[in-house]
Amino acid sequence: MALELWFLLVIVLLLIGFVVLLKVLRSAVTAVLGMLGLAIILFLVFSIVLYVDGSRLKDAFEGDKLLLLTKDGVVRAGIRVNDLKSVTTRNMDYLDAEELSSANKLFTDEKYKDMRGEQDFMMVFRYKAFNGTTGMELEEHGITISYEEIGLVLEEDDLYDAFMIIMSDERLTSSEKEQKIMGLEQDYESIEALRAALLMFLFGDRVRDEGLGFIVDNYRSENLVVHPDFITIRLLDNLPGFFKNRFLGGEK
């Protein structure tokens, strides 16, 4: 009789344990499913936010842009542009001396929204962002300018002296240099116009070769300030391939 009672007691305990185990397992499964569902929801929300933000970035990048170039922390060149392909040295909308002075003060105070003004997107590049540029050709003038010479021109405030920096080819005679300078004067009415043209050529060449990857790389290396800021730029290097292809056009 005692043995039967003990046997029944074991069975009861086993049943109780089984029920408790089922509840624990059910709770664990429910918790896992809940966490999985939450993760899916968060992923969907993140994807939507990223898609919208990325679309805004592409629209801004393809819209009216303010491009600025700094050297040694000073804004030295600026240009307002929409389609780089349609911009020439004769019709570019560059920032004059007064506008550059104002932009430089706002840049120092980090008032980026005021700097951007009515433009859709602003990019402020440090000169070193274009490091590695082998040279730039002013084809209509038959002149090639090196990266180092561009840096010297950015620091120069006198237009004629800037032209002389560009005319560094020792094979040219004095009369040939003067003739080329006369041609340059027809295209560049001020030192600000010349610097803006250099910025336009530099930016156009790198973006044509590297796409938005050029923007992302320099943002990450702190050679670029953008406004407005975009989540996509911050995260693009860590995103899946299909996101990168959408915003970088498959290029890097």
Phi and psi in degrees as GROMACS dihedral restraints (atoms count N, CA, C in turn):
[ dihedral_restraints ]
;  ai    aj    ak    al  type     phi  dphi    fc
    3     4     5     6     1   -63.3    20    10
    4     5     6     7     1   -38.2    20    10
    6     7     8     9     1   -63.9    20    10
    7     8     9    10     1   -40.1    20    10
    9    10    11    12     1   -65.2    20    10
   10    11    12    13     1   -42.6    20    10
   12    13    14    15     1   -61.9    20    10
   13    14    15    16     1   -42.1    20    10
   15    16    17    18     1   -64.2    20    10
   16    17    18    19     1   -39.7    20    10
   18    19    20    21     1   -63.9    20    10
   19    20    21    22     1   -43.4    20    10
   21    22    23    24     1   -63.9    20    10
   22    23    24    25     1   -39.4    20    10
   24    25    26    27     1   -63.5    20    10
   25    26    27    28     1   -40.4    20    10
   27    28    29    30     1   -62.9    20    10
   28    29    30    31     1   -43.8    20    10
   30    31    32    33     1   -61.6    20    10
   31    32    33    34     1   -44.2    20    10
   33    34    35    36     1   -60.5    20    10
   34    35    36    37     1   -45.3    20    10
   36    37    38    39     1   -63.3    20    10
   37    38    39    40     1   -39.4    20    10
   39    40    41    42     1   -64.3    20    10
   40    41    42    43     1   -41.3    20    10
   42    43    44    45     1   -63.3    20    10
   43    44    45    46     1   -44.6    20    10
   45    46    47    48     1   -60.4    20    10
   46    47    48    49     1   -45.2    20    10
   48    49    50    51     1   -61.8    20    10
   49    50    51    52     1   -39.7    20    10
   51    52    53    54     1   -64.2    20    10
   52    53    54    55     1   -42.7    20    10
   54    55    56    57     1   -62.8    20    10
   55    56    57    58     1   -44.9    20    10
   57    58    59    60     1   -61.7    20    10
   58    59    60    61     1   -42.7    20    10
   60    61    62    63     1   -61.6    20    10
   61    62    63    64     1   -42.1    20    10
   63    64    65    66     1   -59.9    20    10
   64    65    66    67     1   -42.8    20    10
   66    67    68    69     1   -64.3    20    10
   67    68    69    70     1   -41.8    20    10
   69    70    71    72     1   -63.8    20    10
   70    71    72    73     1   -46.1    20    10
   72    73    74    75     1   -62.7    20    10
   73    74    75    76     1   -41.3    20    10
   75    76    77    78     1   -63.5    20    10
   76    77    78    79     1   -40.0    20    10
   78    79    80    81     1   -64.7    20    10
   79    80    81    82     1   -41.8    20    10
   81    82    83    84     1   -65.2    20    10
   82    83    84    85     1   -44.5    20    10
   84    85    86    87     1   -62.8    20    10
   85    86    87    88     1   -42.6    20    10
   87    88    89    90     1   -61.3    20    10
   88    89    90    91     1   -42.1    20    10
   90    91    92    93     1   -64.6    20    10
   91    92    93    94     1   -43.6    20    10
   93    94    95    96     1   -63.7    20    10
   94    95    96    97     1   -44.9    20    10
   96    97    98    99     1   -63.0    20    10
   97    98    99   100     1   -37.7    20    10
   99   100   101   102     1   -64.6    20    10
  100   101   102   103     1   -44.1    20    10
  102   103   104   105     1   -65.5    20    10
  103   104   105   106     1   -38.5    20    10
  105   106   107   108     1   -64.7    20    10
  106   107   108   109     1   -43.9    20    10
  108   109   110   111     1   -62.2    20    10
  109   110   111   112     1   -41.3    20    10
  111   112   113   114     1   -64.0    20    10
  112   113   114   115     1   -41.1    20    10
  114   115   116   117     1   -62.7    20    10
  115   116   117   118     1   -40.9    20    10
  117   118   119   120     1   -64.1    20    10
  118   119   120   121     1   -43.9    20    10
  120   121   122   123     1   -61.6    20    10
  121   122   123   124     1   -45.3    20    10
  123   124   125   126     1   -63.0    20    10
  124   125   126   127     1   -39.3    20    10
  126   127   128   129     1   -64.1    20    10
  127   128   129   130     1   -42.6    20    10
  129   130   131   132     1   -64.0    20    10
  130   131   132   133     1   -43.4    20    10
  132   133   134   135     1   -62.8    20    10
  133   134   135   136     1   -46.3    20    10
  135   136   137   138     1   -60.5    20    10
  136   137   138   139     1   -42.1    20    10
  138   139   140   141     1   -63.8    20    10
  139   140   141   142     1   -41.5    20    10
  141   142   143   144     1   -65.3    20    10
  142   143   144   145     1   -46.4    20    10
  144   145   146   147     1   -60.1    20    10
  145   146   147   148     1   -44.3    20    10
  147   148   149   150     1   -66.3    20    10
  148   149   150   151     1   -39.5    20    10
  150   151   152   153     1   -63.5    20    10
  151   152   153   154     1   -46.5    20    10
  153   154   155   156     1   -64.1    20    10
  154   155   156   157     1   -44.8    20    10
  156   157   158   159     1   -63.6    20    10
  157   158   159   160     1   -42.0    20    10
  159   160   161   162     1   -65.0    20    10
  160   161   162   163     1   -37.6    20    10
  162   163   164   165     1   -65.6    20    10
  163   164   165   166     1   -39.2    20    10
  165   166   167   168     1   -63.3    20    10
  166   167   168   169     1   -40.0    20    10
  168   169   170   171     1   -62.8    20    10
  169   170   171   172     1   -46.0    20    10
  171   172   173   174     1   -63.2    20    10
  172   173   174   175     1   -41.6    20    10
  174   175   176   177     1   -63.0    20    10
  175   176   177   178     1   -43.0    20    10
  177   178   179   180     1   -65.5    20    10
  178   179   180   181     1   -41.9    20    10
  180   181   182   183     1   -66.1    20    10
  181   182   183   184     1   -31.4    20    10
  183   184   185   186     1   -90.8    20    10
  184   185   186   187     1    -5.8    20    10
  186   187   188   189     1   -93.1    20    10
  187   188   189   190     1  -154.0    20    10
  189   190   191   192     1   -74.2    20    10
  190   191   192   193     1   123.2    20    10
  192   193   194   195     1  -118.6    20    10
  193   194   195   196     1   147.1    20    10
  195   196   197   198     1  -112.2    20    10
  196   197   198   199     1   115.5    20    10
  198   199   200   201     1  -105.7    20    10
  199   200   201   202     1   129.8    20    10
  201   202   203   204     1  -128.8    20    10
  202   203   204   205     1   150.1    20    10
  204   205   206   207     1  -128.9    20    10
  205   206   207   208     1   128.9    20    10
  207   208   209   210     1  -113.5    20    10
  208   209   210   211     1   152.1    20    10
  210   211   212   213     1  -139.2    20    10
  211   212   213   214     1   126.6    20    10
  213   214   215   216     1    56.3    20    10
  214   215   216   217     1    37.1    20    10
  216   217   218   219     1    80.2    20    10
  217   218   219   220     1     4.5    20    10
  219   220   221   222     1  -113.0    20    10
  220   221   222   223     1   132.7    20    10
  222   223   224   225     1   -71.2    20    10
  223   224   225   226     1   116.8    20    10
  225   226   227   228     1  -111.7    20    10
  226   227   228   229     1   -16.5    20    10
  228   229   230   231     1  -154.5    20    10
  229   230   231   232     1   149.8    20    10
  231   232   233   234     1  -156.7    20    10
  232   233   234   235     1   148.1    20    10
  234   235   236   237     1  -149.7    20    10
  235   236   237   238     1   138.8    20    10
  237   238   239   240     1   -99.0    20    10
  238   239   240   241     1   127.8    20    10
  240   241   242   243     1  -149.6    20    10
  241   242   243   244     1   149.9    20    10
  243   244   245   246     1  -109.6    20    10
  244   245   246   247     1   -72.4    20    10
  246   247   248   249     1  -105.7    20    10
  247   248   249   250     1   112.0    20    10
  249   250   251   252     1   -60.5    20    10
  250   251   252   253     1   -29.9    20    10
  252   253   254   255     1   -66.1    20    10
  253   254   255   256     1   -26.5    20    10
  255   256   257   258     1   -96.4    20    10
  256   257   258   259     1    -1.7    20    10
  258   259   260   261     1   -91.5    20    10
  259   260   261   262     1   134.2    20    10
  261   262   263   264     1  -125.2    20    10
  262   263   264   265     1   170.6    20    10
  264   265   266   267     1   -64.8    20    10
  265   266   267   268     1   -17.2    20    10
  267   268   269   270     1   -92.8    20    10
  268   269   270   271     1   -19.0    20    10
  270   271   272   273     1  -121.4    20    10
  271   272   273   274     1     6.1    20    10
  273   274   275   276     1   -68.3    20    10
  274   275   276   277     1   146.1    20    10
  276   277   278   279     1  -100.0    20    10
  277   278   279   280     1    87.6    20    10
  279   280   281   282     1   -97.1    20    10
  280   281   282   283     1   160.6    20    10
  282   283   284   285     1   -82.7    20    10
  283   284   285   286     1   129.0    20    10
  285   286   287   288     1   -82.3    20    10
  286   287   288   289     1  -176.8    20    10
  288   289   290   291     1   -60.1    20    10
  289   290   291   292     1   -41.3    20    10
  291   292   293   294     1   -66.9    20    10
  292   293   294   295     1   -42.1    20    10
  294   295   296   297     1   -67.1    20    10
  295   296   297   298     1   -37.5    20    10
  297   298   299   300     1   -66.5    20    10
  298   299   300   301     1   -38.8    20    10
  300   301   302   303     1   -62.6    20    10
  301   302   303   304     1   -43.4    20    10
  303   304   305   306     1   -65.1    20    10
  304   305   306   307     1   -43.9    20    10
  306   307   308   309     1   -62.7    20    10
  307   308   309   310     1   -37.6    20    10
  309   310   311   312     1   -65.2    20    10
  310   311   312   313     1   -40.6    20    10
  312   313   314   315     1   -65.5    20    10
  313   314   315   316     1   -43.7    20    10
  315   316   317   318     1   -65.6    20    10
  316   317   318   319     1   -36.2    20    10
  318   319   320   321     1   -65.4    20    10
  319   320   321   322     1   -41.7    20    10
  321   322   323   324     1   -62.0    20    10
  322   323   324   325     1   -37.8    20    10
  324   325   326   327     1   -86.0    20    10
  325   326   327   328     1     0.9    20    10
  327   328   329   330     1    58.3    20    10
  328   329   330   331     1    36.4    20    10
  330   331   332   333     1   -95.5    20    10
  331   332   333   334     1    72.1    20    10
  333   334   335   336     1   -69.4    20    10
  334   335   336   337     1   -33.9    20    10
  336   337   338   339     1   -63.8    20    10
  337   338   339   340     1   -42.4    20    10
  339   340   341   342     1   -67.1    20    10
  340   341   342   343     1   -35.1    20    10
  342   343   344   345     1   -63.2    20    10
  343   344   345   346     1   -43.8    20    10
  345   346   347   348     1   -64.5    20    10
  346   347   348   349     1   -35.9    20    10
  348   349   350   351     1    62.4    20    10
  349   350   351   352     1  -128.0    20    10
  351   352   353   354     1   -91.6    20    10
  352   353   354   355     1     1.2    20    10
  354   355   356   357     1   -76.1    20    10
  355   356   357   358     1   151.6    20    10
  357   358   359   360     1   -71.1    20    10
  358   359   360   361     1   -31.5    20    10
  360   361   362   363     1  -151.0    20    10
  361   362   363   364     1   138.4    20    10
  363   364   365   366     1  -123.8    20    10
  364   365   366   367     1   135.7    20    10
  366   367   368   369     1  -128.8    20    10
  367   368   369   370     1   123.5    20    10
  369   370   371   372     1  -112.5    20    10
  370   371   372   373     1   108.1    20    10
  372   373   374   375     1   -95.4    20    10
  373   374   375   376     1   141.6    20    10
  375   376   377   378     1   -80.5    20    10
  376   377   378   379     1   148.9    20    10
  378   379   380   381     1   -54.6    20    10
  379   380   381   382     1   -36.6    20    10
  381   382   383   384     1   -69.0    20    10
  382   383   384   385     1   -11.6    20    10
  384   385   386   387     1   -60.6    20    10
  385   386   387   388     1   -26.5    20    10
  387   388   389   390     1  -100.2    20    10
  388   389   390   391     1    12.2    20    10
  390   391   392   393     1   -57.9    20    10
  391   392   393   394     1   137.9    20    10
  393   394   395   396     1   102.3    20    10
  394   395   396   397     1   -10.8    20    10
  396   397   398   399     1   -66.2    20    10
  397   398   399   400     1   121.9    20    10
  399   400   401   402     1   -78.8    20    10
  400   401   402   403     1   -26.8    20    10
  402   403   404   405     1   165.9    20    10
  403   404   405   406     1   159.6    20    10
  405   406   407   408     1  -132.4    20    10
  406   407   408   409     1   135.3    20    10
  408   409   410   411     1  -102.5    20    10
  409   410   411   412     1   130.3    20    10
  411   412   413   414     1   -95.2    20    10
  412   413   414   415     1    84.2    20    10
  414   415   416   417     1   -58.3    20    10
  415   416   417   418     1   -39.7    20    10
  417   418   419   420     1   -67.7    20    10
  418   419   420   421     1   -15.3    20    10
  420   421   422   423     1  -111.7    20    10
  421   422   423   424     1    -2.8    20    10
  423   424   425   426     1    64.4    20    10
  424   425   426   427     1    38.3    20    10
  426   427   428   429     1  -125.7    20    10
  427   428   429   430     1   136.4    20    10
  429   430   431   432     1  -113.3    20    10
  430   431   432   433     1   129.7    20    10
  432   433   434   435     1  -112.7    20    10
  433   434   435   436     1   131.5    20    10
  435   436   437   438     1   -83.3    20    10
  436   437   438   439     1   165.6    20    10
  438   439   440   441     1   -59.3    20    10
  439   440   441   442     1   -40.3    20    10
  441   442   443   444     1   -65.9    20    10
  442   443   444   445     1   -39.9    20    10
  444   445   446   447     1   -66.4    20    10
  445   446   447   448     1   -35.5    20    10
  447   448   449   450     1   -60.8    20    10
  448   449   450   451     1   -42.3    20    10
  450   451   452   453     1   -60.1    20    10
  451   452   453   454     1   -39.9    20    10
  453   454   455   456     1   -67.2    20    10
  454   455   456   457     1   -39.8    20    10
  456   457   458   459     1   -64.2    20    10
  457   458   459   460     1   -37.3    20    10
  459   460   461   462     1   -62.9    20    10
  460   461   462   463     1   -29.0    20    10
  462   463   464   465     1   -88.2    20    10
  463   464   465   466     1   -11.8    20    10
  465   466   467   468     1   -88.3    20    10
  466   467   468   469     1   136.2    20    10
  468   469   470   471     1  -104.0    20    10
  469   470   471   472     1   -11.4    20    10
  471   472   473   474     1  -102.5    20    10
  472   473   474   475     1   126.6    20    10
  474   475   476   477     1   -64.3    20    10
  475   476   477   478     1   -44.2    20    10
  477   478   479   480     1   -63.4    20    10
  478   479   480   481     1   -42.7    20    10
  480   481   482   483     1   -63.4    20    10
  481   482   483   484     1   -35.0    20    10
  483   484   485   486     1   -65.2    20    10
  484   485   486   487     1   -40.1    20    10
  486   487   488   489     1   -62.0    20    10
  487   488   489   490     1   -38.2    20    10
  489   490   491   492     1   -66.9    20    10
  490   491   492   493     1   -32.4    20    10
  492   493   494   495     1   -64.7    20    10
  493   494   495   496     1   -41.9    20    10
  495   496   497   498     1   -65.9    20    10
  496   497   498   499     1   -33.7    20    10
  498   499   500   501     1   -84.3    20    10
  499   500   501   502     1    49.3    20    10
  501   502   503   504     1   -83.9    20    10
  502   503   504   505     1    -6.7    20    10
  504   505   506   507     1   -65.9    20    10
  505   506   507   508     1   111.9    20    10
  507   508   509   510     1   -68.9    20    10
  508   509   510   511     1   -13.2    20    10
  510   511   512   513     1   -76.2    20    10
  511   512   513   514     1   -15.5    20    10
  513   514   515   516     1   -82.5    20    10
  514   515   516   517     1   137.0    20    10
  516   517   518   519     1   -78.5    20    10
  517   518   519   520     1   168.1    20    10
  519   520   521   522     1   -60.0    20    10
  520   521   522   523     1   -41.2    20    10
  522   523   524   525     1   -67.6    20    10
  523   524   525   526     1   -36.7    20    10
  525   526   527   528     1   -66.1    20    10
  526   527   528   529     1   -40.0    20    10
  528   529   530   531     1   -63.3    20    10
  529   530   531   532     1   -44.0    20    10
  531   532   533   534     1   -63.4    20    10
  532   533   534   535     1   -37.4    20    10
  534   535   536   537     1   -65.1    20    10
  535   536   537   538     1   -42.5    20    10
  537   538   539   540     1   -67.8    20    10
  538   539   540   541     1   -36.3    20    10
  540   541   542   543     1   -63.1    20    10
  541   542   543   544     1   -38.3    20    10
  543   544   545   546     1   -61.1    20    10
  544   545   546   547     1   -38.9    20    10
  546   547   548   549     1   -67.8    20    10
  547   548   549   550     1   -39.7    20    10
  549   550   551   552     1   -64.4    20    10
  550   551   552   553     1   -37.3    20    10
  552   553   554   555     1   -63.5    20    10
  553   554   555   556     1   -27.3    20    10
  555   556   557   558     1   -71.1    20    10
  556   557   558   559     1   -28.6    20    10
  558   559   560   561     1   -95.2    20    10
  559   560   561   562     1   -30.0    20    10
  561   562   563   564     1  -123.9    20    10
  562   563   564   565     1   105.9    20    10
  564   565   566   567     1   -83.6    20    10
  565   566   567   568     1   -12.6    20    10
  567   568   569   570     1  -152.6    20    10
  568   569   570   571     1   165.3    20    10
  570   571   572   573     1   -64.1    20    10
  571   572   573   574     1   -31.8    20    10
  573   574   575   576     1   -66.6    20    10
  574   575   576   577     1   -36.4    20    10
  576   577   578   579     1   -67.2    20    10
  577   578   579   580     1   -40.8    20    10
  579   580   581   582     1   -65.0    20    10
  580   581   582   583     1   -46.1    20    10
  582   583   584   585     1   -62.0    20    10
  583   584   585   586     1   -41.1    20    10
  585   586   587   588     1   -62.5    20    10
  586   587   588   589     1   -39.2    20    10
  588   589   590   591     1   -64.1    20    10
  589   590   591   592     1   -40.7    20    10
  591   592   593   594     1   -62.4    20    10
  592   593   594   595     1   -42.7    20    10
  594   595   596   597     1   -61.5    20    10
  595   596   597   598     1   -44.7    20    10
  597   598   599   600     1   -60.9    20    10
  598   599   600   601     1   -44.2    20    10
  600   601   602   603     1   -66.9    20    10
  601   602   603   604     1   -44.7    20    10
  603   604   605   606     1   -60.6    20    10
  604   605   606   607     1   -50.6    20    10
  606   607   608   609     1   -63.6    20    10
  607   608   609   610     1   -45.6    20    10
  609   610   611   612     1   -60.7    20    10
  610   611   612   613     1   -43.0    20    10
  612   613   614   615     1   -64.5    20    10
  613   614   615   616     1   -44.6    20    10
  615   616   617   618     1   -71.8    20    10
  616   617   618   619     1   -39.6    20    10
  618   619   620   621     1   -69.5    20    10
  619   620   621   622     1   -36.4    20    10
  621   622   623   624     1   -62.9    20    10
  622   623   624   625     1   -37.1    20    10
  624   625   626   627     1   -81.5    20    10
  625   626   627   628     1   -37.3    20    10
  627   628   629   630     1  -116.3    20    10
  628   629   630   631     1    -9.7    20    10
  630   631   632   633     1    63.9    20    10
  631   632   633   634     1  -152.5    20    10
  633   634   635   636     1   -66.4    20    10
  634   635   636   637     1   -15.0    20    10
  636   637   638   639     1   -58.8    20    10
  637   638   639   640     1   -32.4    20    10
  639   640   641   642     1   -62.6    20    10
  640   641   642   643     1   -39.7    20    10
  642   643   644   645     1   -67.1    20    10
  643   644   645   646     1   -46.5    20    10
  645   646   647   648     1   -62.2    20    10
  646   647   648   649     1   -46.2    20    10
  648   649   650   651     1   -60.6    20    10
  649   650   651   652     1   -43.3    20    10
  651   652   653   654     1   -76.8    20    10
  652   653   654   655     1   -28.0    20    10
  654   655   656   657     1   -65.4    20    10
  655   656   657   658     1   -44.3    20    10
  657   658   659   660     1   -65.4    20    10
  658   659   660   661     1   -36.3    20    10
  660   661   662   663     1   -88.4    20    10
  661   662   663   664     1     8.3    20    10
  663   664   665   666     1    63.0    20    10
  664   665   666   667     1    30.6    20    10
  666   667   668   669     1   -98.0    20    10
  667   668   669   670     1     7.3    20    10
  669   670   671   672     1  -147.3    20    10
  670   671   672   673     1   134.5    20    10
  672   673   674   675     1  -112.9    20    10
  673   674   675   676     1   131.4    20    10
  675   676   677   678     1  -120.4    20    10
  676   677   678   679     1   153.1    20    10
  678   679   680   681     1  -152.4    20    10
  679   680   681   682     1   131.0    20    10
  681   682   683   684     1   -69.9    20    10
  682   683   684   685     1   162.0    20    10
  684   685   686   687     1   -81.2    20    10
  685   686   687   688     1   150.2    20    10
  687   688   689   690     1  -130.4    20    10
  688   689   690   691     1   136.7    20    10
  690   691   692   693     1   -59.6    20    10
  691   692   693   694     1   -37.4    20    10
  693   694   695   696     1   -57.9    20    10
  694   695   696   697     1   -42.7    20    10
  696   697   698   699     1   -63.2    20    10
  697   698   699   700     1   -39.4    20    10
  699   700   701   702     1   -65.7    20    10
  700   701   702   703     1   -36.8    20    10
  702   703   704   705     1  -106.0    20    10
  703   704   705   706     1    -6.5    20    10
  705   706   707   708     1   -56.2    20    10
  706   707   708   709     1   -38.3    20    10
  708   709   710   711     1   -64.9    20    10
  709   710   711   712     1   -22.7    20    10
  711   712   713   714     1  -102.9    20    10
  712   713   714   715     1     8.1    20    10
  714   715   716   717     1   -89.9    20    10
  715   716   717   718     1   158.9    20    10
  717   718   719   720     1   -60.6    20    10
  718   719   720   721     1   161.0    20    10
  720   721   722   723     1   -56.7    20    10
  721   722   723   724     1   -38.1    20    10
  723   724   725   726     1   -67.7    20    10
  724   725   726   727     1   -28.8    20    10
  726   727   728   729     1   -71.9    20    10
  727   728   729   730     1   -44.8    20    10
  729   730   731   732     1   -59.4    20    10
  730   731   732   733     1   -44.6    20    10
  732   733   734   735     1   -62.1    20    10
  733   734   735   736     1   -34.6    20    10
  735   736   737   738     1   -66.5    20    10
  736   737   738   739     1   -42.9    20    10
  738   739   740   741     1   -96.9    20    10
  739   740   741   742     1   -22.1    20    10
  741   742   743   744     1  -103.9    20    10
  742   743   744   745     1    -4.1    20    10
  744   745   746   747     1    66.7    20    10
  745   746   747   748     1    24.4    20    10
  747   748   749   750     1    77.1    20    10
  748   749   750   751     1     6.2    20    10
  750   751   752   753     1  -111.2    20    10
  751   752   753   754     1   161.0    20    10
